[in-house]
Every structure is written in structure tokens, then in C-alpha cells.
Amino acid sequence: MNKLTENKLTIHIVEDEVIIAMDLEDIVTNLGHAVVKVSTSYEDALDSLDSNKADIFLVDISLKGVDEGLNLAQELDKRDIPHIYISSHKDAGIVQKARATNAYGYVIKPFDVGDIFVALEMAIGRIKGEKARRSTIINEGGTKNIVNFADILYAEADGNYTHIYTVERKFTLRSNLKRTHLKVLNHDWFKRVHKSFVVNERHIDKILHSHLILKSGEVIPVSKNY
């Protein structure tokens, strides 16, 4: 998740009706937010997820008149990417399906500026709360670094030190692996798989007999004792 700047969001709009997509883009831009991408199909939005730069998605629940908006939201939820539905549906069945994807809001069409303003303001508060719960502070050399749990790949013991590897860089802490796991990597995603390794289970691609392979390609040994 990207860092909020002065309570302003970066937004990806997913809407197959071009006029509505343009209207949404105008509204959120006039509210001071930035639109980083507009997708008119499920496929286009899905293809962009691995390189996502948006804080939140505004998703038409019925892309092409089917459940593709719901399917996209399920993919967003798996990646912990916030989303708000834009929908003309009010029936209980659709709303229940939407709630199951942990949506941050549900805006009914036709909408106005006030509807979008309230939905985004509520989302900002929730995003900040979620960010605090989904991040940790890594103190390296007197510098406190706020790092998202989702960006941490694994930690490796090195005597009384621990190396933490993220998607962008390596941190070295003057703390053993057990203490680092307890105090810094204190989230259910992190599993001790070996006396020298703690791994973020969300980055695991394959689990084999004696080792596991991360999605980024690293090979981590596995011990039967853990």
C-alpha cells in the first residue's frame, strides 16, 4: 500500500461505462486526489495488480453486466488492496457478496460529489488504521523505518544479528532471530521454518521436502523441527 500524502489518495477507477468513468475521474480529481489509471475491463485491471500504484480502487460491481467486478474485488482483497464499489444494485444478495470482499464502501449510482467525498474520507481513516496494523518499525542504526509486513520476504539469523529482506532492500538488526520474530515480525504471516529463517507465508510459491521457494526466487531451507 502506498503512503498517503496529506490525506490524499491515489485511485484506480474500474468502470466499463466511459461517461461514468470520466465523471468519476473529474470528481476525485476536483477533490484533490490523483487518478493513476482508468480501466474499462476486468482483464485490464487484473493485469495491472502486480505493478499497482493506487491506494484504493473504485470498482463497478457489474462490469459487462456480470460479476466481474466482484471477481476483481476478490483479487484485490487477496492482495490487501482497498476498494470501494460503485453500483446500481441495492438488493441484499449483491450487497452480501460485496461485503464478503471486505469492501471499504458501497456507492449507489447515480452518485454525486458528496457521495464520493464521504466514501473517500471514510476510506482514508480506515486505510490509516489498517496501515498501522499492517506495518512494523525496523530500527537500523538509529533510524526508524516503517515497513509494510506485506513487503517483507524473510529474515535470516546471523549470530546475534538478523538480516530482514524486503522487496526493495535488506535491513540488519542487532537482535537475534527469536527476538526479532517476537518484537518486529509480530504478525501471523511470519513463520519460523528453520533455526536460521523466518518467512512471510504470503511470499511462498512452493513448499518442497527440504526447502521452500519464494515467489521472488529465493530458496529457503526447511527443518522438521519447525
C-alpha positions in Angstrom: 0.0 0.0 0.0 1.3 3.4 -0.9 1.9 6.2 1.6 -0.9 8.7 2.0 0.2 12.3 1.3 -1.7 14.9 3.2 -4.8 12.7 3.3 -4.9 12.5 -0.5 -5.4 9.2 -2.3 -4.1 7.7 -5.5 -7.0 6.0 -7.2 -7.6 3.3 -9.9 -11.0 3.6 -11.5 -12.5 0.4 -13.0 -15.7 1.2 -14.9 -16.8 0.0 -18.3 -19.2 2.9 -19.0 -16.9 5.6 -20.4 -19.0 8.6 -19.4 -19.3 7.4 -15.8 -15.6 6.7 -15.6 -14.9 10.3 -16.9 -17.4 11.7 -14.3 -15.7 9.8 -11.5 -12.2 10.9 -12.7 -13.4 14.6 -12.7 -14.9 14.3 -9.2 -12.0 12.6 -7.5 -9.5 15.0 -9.2 -11.5 18.0 -8.1 -11.5 16.6 -4.6 -7.7 16.8 -4.7 -7.0 13.1 -5.3 -4.9 11.6 -8.1 -6.2 9.1 -10.7 -3.3 6.8 -11.6 -5.3 4.6 -14.0 -8.7 4.0 -15.6 -9.6 0.5 -16.6 -12.7 -0.4 -18.7 -12.4 -4.1 -18.3 -11.7 -6.8 -15.7 -8.8 -8.1 -17.7 -7.1 -4.7 -17.9 -7.5 -4.0 -14.2 -6.3 -7.5 -13.3 -3.2 -7.2 -15.4 -2.2 -4.0 -13.5 -2.3 -5.5 -10.0 1.3 -6.7 -9.8 2.5 -3.1 -10.5 -0.3 -1.4 -8.6 0.4 2.2 -7.6 -3.1 3.0 -6.2 -4.1 3.4 -2.6 -7.6 2.3 -3.5 -9.8 1.1 -6.4 -13.2 2.4 -7.3 -14.8 -0.7 -8.9 -18.0 -1.0 -10.9 -19.6 -4.1 -9.4 -21.2 -5.3 -12.7 -18.5 -4.9 -15.4 -20.1 -6.1 -18.7 -23.3 -6.9 -16.7 -21.8 -9.9 -14.9 -19.9 -10.5 -11.6 -16.5 -9.4 -13.0 -16.4 -6.5 -10.5 -16.9 -8.9 -7.7 -14.3 -11.2 -9.1 -11.8 -8.3 -9.3 -12.6 -7.3 -5.8 -11.8 -10.8 -4.6 -8.3 -10.5 -6.2 -7.9 -7.1 -4.6 -8.8 -8.5 -1.2 -6.2 -11.3 -1.6 -3.6 -8.6 -2.1 -4.9 -6.4 0.7 -5.7 -3.6 -1.8 -8.6 -1.4 -0.6 -11.6 -1.0 -2.8 -15.0 0.8 -3.0 -17.8 -0.5 -5.1 -19.7 1.8 -7.5 -23.1 0.1 -8.2 -26.7 0.5 -9.3 -27.6 -2.7 -7.3 -29.4 -2.4 -4.0 -30.6 -5.9 -3.5 -29.5 -7.8 -0.4 -27.9 -10.7 -2.3 -25.4 -8.4 -4.2 -24.7 -6.4 -1.1 -23.9 -9.6 0.9 -21.5 -10.7 -1.9 -19.8 -7.3 -1.8 -19.4 -7.4 1.9 -17.6 -10.7 1.7 -14.7 -9.0 -0.2 -14.1 -6.6 2.7 -15.0 -3.5 0.6 -14.3 -0.1 2.1 -17.5 1.4 0.8 -20.5 1.0 -1.5 -21.7 4.0 -3.6 -25.0 3.7 -5.3 -25.5 5.1 -8.9 -26.4 7.7 -9.7 -23.9 9.4 -7.4 -22.9 13.0 -6.7 -19.8 14.7 -5.5 -21.0 14.4 -1.9 -21.4 10.6 -2.1 -17.8 10.2 -3.5 -16.4 12.7 -1.0 -17.9 10.8 2.0 -16.8 7.4 0.7 -13.2 8.5 0.2 -12.9 10.4 3.5 -14.2 7.2 5.4 -11.7 5.1 3.4 -8.8 7.4 4.3 -9.5 6.8 8.0 -9.7 3.1 7.6 -6.6 2.9 5.4 -4.5 4.7 8.0 -5.8 2.3 10.7 -5.0 -0.7 8.5 -1.6 0.6 7.6 -0.7 0.9 11.3 -1.8 -2.7 11.9 0.0 -4.0 8.8 3.4 -2.4 9.3 6.3 -2.6 11.7 9.1 -0.4 12.8 12.6 -1.6 11.9 15.2 0.3 13.9 18.5 0.2 12.0 21.5 2.3 13.0 19.3 4.7 15.0 16.9 5.2 12.1 13.3 4.1 12.5 11.9 2.7 9.2 8.2 2.0 8.8 7.9 -1.1 6.7 4.7 -2.9 5.5 4.5 -6.5 6.6 3.5 -7.4 3.0 6.8 -6.1 1.7 8.9 -8.3 4.0 10.1 -11.5 2.3 12.1 -13.3 5.1 14.5 -12.9 7.9 17.8 -14.7 8.3 19.8 -15.3 11.5 23.5 -14.2 11.6 24.7 -14.8 15.2 23.4 -12.0 17.4 22.2 -10.1 14.3 19.3 -10.6 12.0 19.0 -9.7 8.3 15.5 -8.7 7.2 15.0 -8.9 3.4 12.2 -6.8 1.8 11.1 -6.4 -1.8 13.4 -3.3 -2.0 16.3 -3.7 0.4 18.0 -5.5 3.3 17.9 -4.3 6.9 20.4 -5.6 9.5 19.3 -5.5 13.2 21.4 -6.1 16.3 19.0 -8.6 17.6 18.8 -12.4 17.4 16.2 -14.1 15.2 13.9 -15.2 18.1 13.6 -11.7 19.5 13.2 -10.2 16.0 10.4 -12.6 15.3 8.7 -11.7 18.6 9.2 -7.9 18.5 9.4 -6.9 14.9 7.8 -9.6 12.8 4.9 -9.9 15.1 2.3 -10.9 12.6 0.6 -14.2 11.8 2.1 -14.2 8.3 5.6 -14.8 9.6 6.5 -18.5 10.2 9.7 -20.0 11.7 10.7 -22.7 9.2 14.3 -23.2 10.2 16.6 -22.3 13.1 18.0 -19.6 10.9 14.9 -18.4 8.9 11.5 -16.8 9.4 9.5 -16.5 6.2 6.5 -14.4 5.2 4.0 -17.1 4.1 2.4 -14.7 1.6 5.5 -14.8 -0.5 5.8 -18.6 -0.6 5.5 -20.1 -4.1 6.3 -23.8 -3.5 6.9 -25.9 -0.4 9.1 -29.0 -1.0 10.6 -31.7 1.2 13.7 -29.9 2.4 13.1 -26.3 1.3 10.6 -23.8 0.0 10.8 -21.4 -2.9 9.6 -17.8 -2.6 7.8 -16.1 -5.5 10.8 -13.9 -5.9 13.0 -17.0 -6.4 14.9 -17.3 -3.1 15.3 -20.8 -1.8 14.9 -21.2 1.9 15.8 -24.4 3.9 13.1 -26.0 5.9 13.6 -28.0 9.1 11.3 -30.7 10.5 11.8 -29.1 14.0 9.7 -26.1 13.0 
